[in-house]
Amino acid sequence: MVEEISVNSTLDIQNETCPMTFVRVRLALDRMPPGTVLEVLLRGEEPRRNVPRTAEEQGHTILAMTDEAGGIMRLLLRRGG
């Protein structure tokens, strides 16, 4: 059985390009209290590689990465700190 993860905020960056994809994610995470969960909707190979890697480098935890319809990736991040 898969545990349901409670999402505190959602950020849709499907139409953004790198490096703005992680800038938007970082700003959103910075506004959230530690331990809360940000859902990120993104599209494209570069954001799919860079956003999760950079989030981990910044001390956040990847809870889930799932592929959705239409080439969208759904990323769940727990804010570190």
C-alpha positions as CSV (number, residue, x, y, z in Angstrom):
1,M,0.0,0.0,0.0
2,V,1.3,3.4,-1.0
3,E,1.3,6.1,1.7
4,E,-0.6,9.2,0.7
5,I,1.6,12.3,0.9
6,S,-0.1,15.6,1.9
7,V,0.9,18.4,-0.4
8,N,1.1,21.9,1.1
9,S,1.6,23.9,-2.1
10,T,1.7,23.3,-5.9
11,L,4.0,25.0,-8.4
12,D,3.4,24.6,-12.2
13,I,6.6,25.3,-14.2
14,Q,5.7,23.4,-17.3
15,N,6.2,26.5,-19.5
16,E,9.5,27.6,-17.9
17,T,13.0,26.9,-19.2
18,C,16.2,26.4,-17.3
19,P,17.6,28.0,-15.3
20,M,14.3,29.7,-14.3
21,T,12.8,26.3,-13.5
22,F,14.9,25.8,-10.3
23,V,14.8,29.5,-9.5
24,R,11.0,29.3,-9.3
25,V,11.2,26.1,-7.2
26,R,13.8,27.5,-4.9
27,L,11.7,30.7,-4.3
28,A,8.6,28.6,-3.6
29,L,10.5,26.3,-1.1
30,D,12.1,29.4,0.6
31,R,8.6,30.7,1.4
32,M,7.5,27.3,3.0
33,P,8.2,26.1,6.5
34,P,10.7,23.2,7.0
35,G,9.1,19.8,6.6
36,T,6.3,21.0,4.3
37,V,5.7,19.4,0.8
38,L,5.9,21.2,-2.5
39,E,4.4,19.6,-5.6
40,V,6.1,20.6,-8.8
41,L,4.7,20.0,-12.3
42,L,7.4,20.2,-14.9
43,R,8.1,19.2,-18.5
44,G,11.2,18.8,-20.6
45,E,14.5,16.8,-20.3
46,E,16.6,19.6,-18.8
47,P,14.2,20.5,-16.0
48,R,13.6,16.7,-15.3
49,R,17.3,16.3,-14.7
50,N,18.2,19.6,-13.1
51,V,15.4,20.4,-10.7
52,P,15.5,17.2,-8.6
53,R,19.3,17.2,-8.5
54,T,19.6,20.8,-7.5
55,A,16.8,20.4,-4.9
56,E,18.7,17.6,-3.2
57,E,21.9,19.7,-3.3
58,Q,20.0,22.5,-1.5
59,G,19.1,20.0,1.3
60,H,15.5,19.1,0.3
61,T,14.2,15.6,0.0
62,I,12.6,14.0,-3.1
63,L,9.5,12.1,-1.9
64,A,8.3,11.1,-5.4
65,M,8.9,11.5,-9.1
66,T,6.1,10.3,-11.3
67,D,5.5,10.6,-15.0
68,E,2.0,11.9,-15.9
69,A,0.1,12.2,-19.2
70,G,1.4,14.6,-21.8
71,G,5.1,14.4,-20.8
72,I,4.6,16.0,-17.5
73,M,6.6,15.0,-14.5
74,R,5.1,15.4,-11.0
75,L,7.8,15.9,-8.4
76,L,7.1,16.0,-4.6
77,L,9.8,17.8,-2.5
78,R,9.9,18.0,1.3
79,R,11.5,21.3,2.4
80,G,14.7,20.8,4.3
81,G,16.0,22.9,7.1
